[in-house]
Amino acid sequence: MKRRATLTAKQARILAFIKRHIKKHKYPPTVREISDHYGLWWSGCDQHLALIERKGYLRRIPNTARGIVPV
């Protein structure tokens, strides 16, 4: 089984936020909700999500507002 790359501290916090949001609301947050929560620009948040996805911790569904799925 292939080992996943380690997340940075910020990436781990973002992933934990996504999981908490899903547990509380029963649906994933939008990129805007994540960026607002952490005080990030939308594009910076999108870059973090892309890296987390590349490392294998989540999957994003294109063209879907709440298309963030933890793996």
Biopython code that builds the backbone (N, CA, C, O; Angstrom):
import numpy as np
from Bio.PDB.StructureBuilder import StructureBuilder

atoms = [
    (1, "MET", "N", (0.838, -1.182, 0.000)),
    (1, "MET", "CA", (0.000, 0.000, 0.000)),
    (1, "MET", "C", (0.881, 1.243, 0.000)),
    (1, "MET", "O", (1.848, 1.324, 0.759)),
    (2, "LYS", "N", (0.547, 2.213, -0.855)),
    (2, "LYS", "CA", (1.339, 3.423, -0.985)),
    (2, "LYS", "C", (1.114, 4.340, 0.212)),
    (2, "LYS", "O", (-0.020, 4.561, 0.637)),
    (3, "ARG", "N", (2.203, 4.865, 0.742)),
    (3, "ARG", "CA", (2.123, 5.770, 1.892)),
    (3, "ARG", "C", (1.847, 7.195, 1.417)),
    (3, "ARG", "O", (2.454, 7.659, 0.452)),
    (4, "ARG", "N", (0.941, 7.880, 2.088)),
    (4, "ARG", "CA", (0.598, 9.252, 1.726)),
    (4, "ARG", "C", (1.640, 10.223, 2.254)),
    (4, "ARG", "O", (2.276, 9.978, 3.279)),
    (5, "ALA", "N", (1.804, 11.327, 1.542)),
    (5, "ALA", "CA", (2.701, 12.389, 1.982)),
    (5, "ALA", "C", (2.118, 13.049, 3.234)),
    (5, "ALA", "O", (0.902, 13.094, 3.419)),
    (6, "THR", "N", (2.992, 13.551, 4.071)),
    (6, "THR", "CA", (2.581, 14.198, 5.311)),
    (6, "THR", "C", (2.026, 15.594, 5.034)),
    (6, "THR", "O", (2.545, 16.324, 4.190)),
    (7, "LEU", "N", (0.979, 15.948, 5.748)),
    (7, "LEU", "CA", (0.394, 17.283, 5.636)),
    (7, "LEU", "C", (1.187, 18.275, 6.480)),
    (7, "LEU", "O", (1.767, 17.912, 7.503)),
    (8, "THR", "N", (1.203, 19.525, 6.040)),
    (8, "THR", "CA", (1.771, 20.579, 6.873)),
    (8, "THR", "C", (0.779, 20.852, 8.004)),
    (8, "THR", "O", (-0.352, 20.367, 7.970)),
    (9, "ALA", "N", (1.195, 21.621, 8.996)),
    (9, "ALA", "CA", (0.314, 21.939, 10.125)),
    (9, "ALA", "C", (-0.942, 22.662, 9.643)),
    (9, "ALA", "O", (-2.044, 22.347, 10.093)),
    (10, "LYS", "N", (-0.791, 23.620, 8.740)),
    (10, "LYS", "CA", (-1.940, 24.374, 8.235)),
    (10, "LYS", "C", (-2.867, 23.465, 7.434)),
    (10, "LYS", "O", (-4.087, 23.552, 7.568)),
    (11, "GLN", "N", (-2.299, 22.597, 6.606)),
    (11, "GLN", "CA", (-3.116, 21.662, 5.832)),
    (11, "GLN", "C", (-3.887, 20.715, 6.754)),
    (11, "GLN", "O", (-5.050, 20.403, 6.495)),
    (12, "ALA", "N", (-3.246, 20.265, 7.819)),
    (12, "ALA", "CA", (-3.912, 19.383, 8.781)),
    (12, "ALA", "C", (-5.070, 20.113, 9.469)),
    (12, "ALA", "O", (-6.126, 19.525, 9.699)),
    (13, "ARG", "N", (-4.871, 21.397, 9.797)),
    (13, "ARG", "CA", (-5.954, 22.182, 10.417)),
    (13, "ARG", "C", (-7.121, 22.370, 9.456)),
    (13, "ARG", "O", (-8.280, 22.292, 9.863)),
    (14, "ILE", "N", (-6.824, 22.616, 8.193)),
    (14, "ILE", "CA", (-7.877, 22.785, 7.195)),
    (14, "ILE", "C", (-8.656, 21.486, 7.023)),
    (14, "ILE", "O", (-9.885, 21.505, 6.962)),
    (15, "LEU", "N", (-7.956, 20.363, 6.945)),
    (15, "LEU", "CA", (-8.625, 19.068, 6.814)),
    (15, "LEU", "C", (-9.485, 18.784, 8.047)),
    (15, "LEU", "O", (-10.603, 18.286, 7.913)),
    (16, "ALA", "N", (-8.986, 19.089, 9.231)),
    (16, "ALA", "CA", (-9.759, 18.887, 10.461)),
    (16, "ALA", "C", (-11.005, 19.772, 10.459)),
    (16, "ALA", "O", (-12.073, 19.337, 10.889)),
    (17, "PHE", "N", (-10.877, 21.016, 9.976)),
    (17, "PHE", "CA", (-12.027, 21.917, 9.882)),
    (17, "PHE", "C", (-13.082, 21.335, 8.948)),
    (17, "PHE", "O", (-14.273, 21.361, 9.258)),
    (18, "ILE", "N", (-12.650, 20.817, 7.816)),
    (18, "ILE", "CA", (-13.582, 20.219, 6.855)),
    (18, "ILE", "C", (-14.338, 19.062, 7.498)),
    (18, "ILE", "O", (-15.557, 18.959, 7.362)),
    (19, "LYS", "N", (-13.611, 18.188, 8.202)),
    (19, "LYS", "CA", (-14.249, 17.034, 8.851)),
    (19, "LYS", "C", (-15.220, 17.468, 9.944)),
    (19, "LYS", "O", (-16.306, 16.902, 10.071)),
    (20, "ARG", "N", (-14.830, 18.482, 10.740)),
    (20, "ARG", "CA", (-15.739, 18.995, 11.787)),
    (20, "ARG", "C", (-16.992, 19.601, 11.179)),
    (20, "ARG", "O", (-18.098, 19.394, 11.679)),
    (21, "HIS", "N", (-16.816, 20.347, 10.104)),
    (21, "HIS", "CA", (-17.945, 20.985, 9.435)),
    (21, "HIS", "C", (-18.922, 19.921, 8.918)),
    (21, "HIS", "O", (-20.135, 20.056, 9.079)),
    (22, "ILE", "N", (-18.393, 18.881, 8.306)),
    (22, "ILE", "CA", (-19.247, 17.801, 7.791)),
    (22, "ILE", "C", (-19.980, 17.109, 8.938)),
    (22, "ILE", "O", (-21.168, 16.806, 8.826)),
    (23, "LYS", "N", (-19.276, 16.862, 10.031)),
    (23, "LYS", "CA", (-19.903, 16.201, 11.175)),
    (23, "LYS", "C", (-21.025, 17.061, 11.766)),
    (23, "LYS", "O", (-22.078, 16.541, 12.137)),
    (24, "LYS", "N", (-20.801, 18.371, 11.852)),
    (24, "LYS", "CA", (-21.780, 19.271, 12.459)),
    (24, "LYS", "C", (-22.959, 19.576, 11.530)),
    (24, "LYS", "O", (-24.111, 19.566, 11.965)),
    (25, "HIS", "N", (-22.674, 19.848, 10.251)),
    (25, "HIS", "CA", (-23.707, 20.316, 9.326)),
    (25, "HIS", "C", (-24.211, 19.243, 8.361)),
    (25, "HIS", "O", (-25.223, 19.442, 7.688)),
    (26, "LYS", "N", (-23.514, 18.112, 8.291)),
    (26, "LYS", "CA", (-23.872, 17.004, 7.388)),
    (26, "LYS", "C", (-23.587, 17.310, 5.914)),
    (26, "LYS", "O", (-24.088, 16.615, 5.030)),
    (27, "TYR", "N", (-22.789, 18.341, 5.648)),
    (27, "TYR", "CA", (-22.340, 18.645, 4.292)),
    (27, "TYR", "C", (-21.011, 19.390, 4.404)),
    (27, "TYR", "O", (-20.742, 20.024, 5.424)),
    (28, "PRO", "N", (-20.178, 19.319, 3.362)),
    (28, "PRO", "CA", (-18.867, 19.967, 3.427)),
    (28, "PRO", "C", (-18.953, 21.481, 3.277)),
    (28, "PRO", "O", (-19.930, 22.002, 2.738)),
    (29, "PRO", "N", (-17.927, 22.186, 3.755)),
    (29, "PRO", "CA", (-17.891, 23.646, 3.605)),
    (29, "PRO", "C", (-17.521, 24.022, 2.166)),
    (29, "PRO", "O", (-16.973, 23.210, 1.422)),
    (30, "THR", "N", (-17.826, 25.245, 1.797)),
    (30, "THR", "CA", (-17.364, 25.771, 0.513)),
    (30, "THR", "C", (-15.937, 26.278, 0.693)),
    (30, "THR", "O", (-15.459, 26.435, 1.817)),
    (31, "VAL", "N", (-15.269, 26.530, -0.416)),
    (31, "VAL", "CA", (-13.922, 27.102, -0.350)),
    (31, "VAL", "C", (-13.993, 28.464, 0.333)),
    (31, "VAL", "O", (-13.101, 28.817, 1.105)),
    (32, "ARG", "N", (-15.035, 29.223, 0.056)),
    (32, "ARG", "CA", (-15.205, 30.542, 0.679)),
    (32, "ARG", "C", (-15.343, 30.415, 2.198)),
    (32, "ARG", "O", (-14.756, 31.212, 2.930)),
    (33, "GLU", "N", (-16.096, 29.441, 2.684)),
    (33, "GLU", "CA", (-16.257, 29.248, 4.128)),
    (33, "GLU", "C", (-14.926, 28.881, 4.785)),
    (33, "GLU", "O", (-14.622, 29.348, 5.883)),
    (34, "ILE", "N", (-14.146, 28.055, 4.120)),
    (34, "ILE", "CA", (-12.837, 27.674, 4.655)),
    (34, "ILE", "C", (-11.915, 28.898, 4.669)),
    (34, "ILE", "O", (-11.246, 29.162, 5.668)),
    (35, "SER", "N", (-11.882, 29.641, 3.563)),
    (35, "SER", "CA", (-10.993, 30.805, 3.495)),
    (35, "SER", "C", (-11.403, 31.878, 4.502)),
    (35, "SER", "O", (-10.541, 32.520, 5.102)),
    (36, "ASP", "N", (-12.708, 32.080, 4.696)),
    (36, "ASP", "CA", (-13.172, 33.048, 5.697)),
    (36, "ASP", "C", (-12.781, 32.612, 7.109)),
    (36, "ASP", "O", (-12.380, 33.439, 7.927)),
    (37, "HIS", "N", (-12.898, 31.317, 7.393)),
    (37, "HIS", "CA", (-12.577, 30.795, 8.721)),
    (37, "HIS", "C", (-11.104, 31.024, 9.063)),
    (37, "HIS", "O", (-10.774, 31.356, 10.202)),
    (38, "TYR", "N", (-10.227, 30.850, 8.085)),
    (38, "TYR", "CA", (-8.787, 30.971, 8.336)),
    (38, "TYR", "C", (-8.198, 32.319, 7.918)),
    (38, "TYR", "O", (-6.996, 32.540, 8.067)),
    (39, "GLY", "N", (-9.028, 33.215, 7.399)),
    (39, "GLY", "CA", (-8.530, 34.524, 6.988)),
    (39, "GLY", "C", (-7.603, 34.445, 5.789)),
    (39, "GLY", "O", (-6.644, 35.210, 5.688)),
    (40, "LEU", "N", (-7.884, 33.527, 4.886)),
    (40, "LEU", "CA", (-7.069, 33.343, 3.685)),
    (40, "LEU", "C", (-7.775, 33.949, 2.479)),
    (40, "LEU", "O", (-8.998, 34.092, 2.467)),
    (41, "TRP", "N", (-6.994, 34.301, 1.471)),
    (41, "TRP", "CA", (-7.584, 34.646, 0.190)),
    (41, "TRP", "C", (-8.152, 33.361, -0.398)),
    (41, "TRP", "O", (-7.659, 32.269, -0.111)),
    (42, "TRP", "N", (-9.195, 33.494, -1.226)),
    (42, "TRP", "CA", (-9.808, 32.324, -1.853)),
    (42, "TRP", "C", (-8.772, 31.507, -2.609)),
    (42, "TRP", "O", (-8.752, 30.280, -2.506)),
    (43, "SER", "N", (-7.904, 32.183, -3.376)),
    (43, "SER", "CA", (-6.914, 31.480, -4.191)),
    (43, "SER", "C", (-5.900, 30.724, -3.325)),
    (43, "SER", "O", (-5.464, 29.634, -3.695)),
    (44, "GLY", "N", (-5.526, 31.294, -2.183)),
    (44, "GLY", "CA", (-4.603, 30.606, -1.277)),
    (44, "GLY", "C", (-5.236, 29.365, -0.678)),
    (44, "GLY", "O", (-4.590, 28.327, -0.542)),
    (45, "CYS", "N", (-6.499, 29.482, -0.325)),
    (45, "CYS", "CA", (-7.231, 28.340, 0.213)),
    (45, "CYS", "C", (-7.340, 27.251, -0.846)),
    (45, "CYS", "O", (-7.171, 26.069, -0.544)),
    (46, "ASP", "N", (-7.619, 27.642, -2.085)),
    (46, "ASP", "CA", (-7.727, 26.685, -3.187)),
    (46, "ASP", "C", (-6.402, 25.953, -3.395)),
    (46, "ASP", "O", (-6.393, 24.758, -3.689)),
    (47, "GLN", "N", (-5.290, 26.661, -3.244)),
    (47, "GLN", "CA", (-3.969, 26.029, -3.376)),
    (47, "GLN", "C", (-3.742, 25.002, -2.265)),
    (47, "GLN", "O", (-3.224, 23.915, -2.520)),
    (48, "HIS", "N", (-4.125, 25.343, -1.045)),
    (48, "HIS", "CA", (-3.996, 24.392, 0.065)),
    (48, "HIS", "C", (-4.842, 23.144, -0.205)),
    (48, "HIS", "O", (-4.381, 22.022, 0.007)),
    (49, "LEU", "N", (-6.064, 23.337, -0.666)),
    (49, "LEU", "CA", (-6.935, 22.197, -0.959)),
    (49, "LEU", "C", (-6.360, 21.335, -2.079)),
    (49, "LEU", "O", (-6.443, 20.108, -2.025)),
    (50, "ALA", "N", (-5.781, 21.972, -3.087)),
    (50, "ALA", "CA", (-5.167, 21.223, -4.181)),
    (50, "ALA", "C", (-4.014, 20.354, -3.669)),
    (50, "ALA", "O", (-3.859, 19.211, -4.101)),
    (51, "LEU", "N", (-3.209, 20.891, -2.754)),
    (51, "LEU", "CA", (-2.087, 20.129, -2.188)),
    (51, "LEU", "C", (-2.588, 18.990, -1.302)),
    (51, "LEU", "O", (-2.043, 17.887, -1.335)),
    (52, "ILE", "N", (-3.623, 19.262, -0.514)),
    (52, "ILE", "CA", (-4.191, 18.213, 0.338)),
    (52, "ILE", "C", (-4.761, 17.098, -0.544)),
    (52, "ILE", "O", (-4.624, 15.916, -0.229)),
    (53, "GLU", "N", (-5.400, 17.487, -1.648)),
    (53, "GLU", "CA", (-5.934, 16.490, -2.575)),
    (53, "GLU", "C", (-4.808, 15.702, -3.229)),
    (53, "GLU", "O", (-4.894, 14.479, -3.340)),
    (54, "ARG", "N", (-3.758, 16.382, -3.660)),
    (54, "ARG", "CA", (-2.623, 15.721, -4.295)),
    (54, "ARG", "C", (-1.952, 14.716, -3.344)),
    (54, "ARG", "O", (-1.428, 13.690, -3.778)),
    (55, "LYS", "N", (-1.977, 15.029, -2.049)),
    (55, "LYS", "CA", (-1.384, 14.135, -1.049)),
    (55, "LYS", "C", (-2.310, 12.968, -0.696)),
    (55, "LYS", "O", (-1.916, 12.059, 0.035)),
    (56, "GLY", "N", (-3.544, 12.995, -1.217)),
    (56, "GLY", "CA", (-4.449, 11.864, -1.056)),
    (56, "GLY", "C", (-5.376, 11.895, 0.143)),
    (56, "GLY", "O", (-5.931, 10.861, 0.516)),
    (57, "TYR", "N", (-5.559, 13.062, 0.761)),
    (57, "TYR", "CA", (-6.393, 13.140, 1.962)),
    (57, "TYR", "C", (-7.826, 13.586, 1.670)),
    (57, "TYR", "O", (-8.712, 13.415, 2.507)),
    (58, "LEU", "N", (-8.054, 14.152, 0.494)),
    (58, "LEU", "CA", (-9.411, 14.515, 0.125)),
    (58, "LEU", "C", (-9.559, 14.449, -1.386)),
    (58, "LEU", "O", (-8.580, 14.357, -2.127)),
    (59, "ARG", "N", (-10.810, 14.497, -1.816)),
    (59, "ARG", "CA", (-11.141, 14.493, -3.234)),
    (59, "ARG", "C", (-12.088, 15.657, -3.469)),
    (59, "ARG", "O", (-12.999, 15.907, -2.679)),
    (60, "ARG", "N", (-11.859, 16.363, -4.565)),
    (60, "ARG", "CA", (-12.748, 17.481, -4.900)),
    (60, "ARG", "C", (-13.520, 17.141, -6.168)),
    (60, "ARG", "O", (-12.968, 16.604, -7.128)),
    (61, "ILE", "N", (-14.796, 17.462, -6.149)),
    (61, "ILE", "CA", (-15.657, 17.239, -7.299)),
    (61, "ILE", "C", (-15.715, 18.557, -8.067)),
    (61, "ILE", "O", (-16.193, 19.559, -7.534)),
    (62, "PRO", "N", (-15.236, 18.572, -9.312)),
    (62, "PRO", "CA", (-15.197, 19.818, -10.088)),
    (62, "PRO", "C", (-16.590, 20.420, -10.294)),
    (62, "PRO", "O", (-17.586, 19.704, -10.400)),
    (63, "ASN", "N", (-16.630, 21.739, -10.347)),
    (63, "ASN", "CA", (-17.852, 22.507, -10.633)),
    (63, "ASN", "C", (-18.981, 22.243, -9.628)),
    (63, "ASN", "O", (-20.159, 22.322, -9.976)),
    (64, "THR", "N", (-18.616, 21.932, -8.397)),
    (64, "THR", "CA", (-19.589, 21.692, -7.339)),
    (64, "THR", "C", (-19.205, 22.551, -6.137)),
    (64, "THR", "O", (-18.077, 22.472, -5.652)),
    (65, "ALA", "N", (-20.138, 23.371, -5.655)),
    (65, "ALA", "CA", (-19.849, 24.312, -4.569)),
    (65, "ALA", "C", (-19.366, 23.600, -3.304)),
    (65, "ALA", "O", (-18.422, 24.058, -2.660)),
    (66, "ARG", "N", (-19.990, 22.511, -2.953)),
    (66, "ARG", "CA", (-19.615, 21.786, -1.747)),
    (66, "ARG", "C", (-19.019, 20.415, -2.101)),
    (66, "ARG", "O", (-19.327, 19.399, -1.477)),
    (67, "GLY", "N", (-18.169, 20.427, -3.109)),
    (67, "GLY", "CA", (-17.609, 19.186, -3.627)),
    (67, "GLY", "C", (-16.279, 18.803, -3.020)),
    (67, "GLY", "O", (-15.347, 18.450, -3.743)),
    (68, "ILE", "N", (-16.174, 18.867, -1.704)),
    (68, "ILE", "CA", (-14.954, 18.479, -0.984)),
    (68, "ILE", "C", (-15.273, 17.234, -0.161)),
    (68, "ILE", "O", (-16.133, 17.263, 0.719)),
    (69, "VAL", "N", (-14.567, 16.137, -0.460)),
    (69, "VAL", "CA", (-14.853, 14.866, 0.203)),
    (69, "VAL", "C", (-13.573, 14.318, 0.829)),
    (69, "VAL", "O", (-12.642, 13.971, 0.102)),
    (70, "PRO", "N", (-13.501, 14.228, 2.172)),
    (70, "PRO", "CA", (-12.324, 13.597, 2.795)),
    (70, "PRO", "C", (-12.248, 12.126, 2.385)),
    (70, "PRO", "O", (-13.270, 11.453, 2.247)),
    (71, "VAL", "N", (-11.046, 11.651, 2.198)),
    (71, "VAL", "CA", (-10.840, 10.249, 1.784)),
    (71, "VAL", "C", (-10.602, 9.397, 3.015)),
    (71, "VAL", "O", (-10.406, 8.188, 2.901)),
]
sb = StructureBuilder()
sb.init_structure("model")
sb.init_model(0)
sb.init_chain("A")
sb.init_seg("    ")
for serial, (resi, resn, name, xyz) in enumerate(atoms, 1):
    if name == "N":
        sb.init_residue(resn, " ", resi, " ")
    sb.init_atom(name, np.array(xyz, "f"), 0.0, 1.0, " ", f" {name:<3s}", serial, name[0])
structure = sb.get_structure()
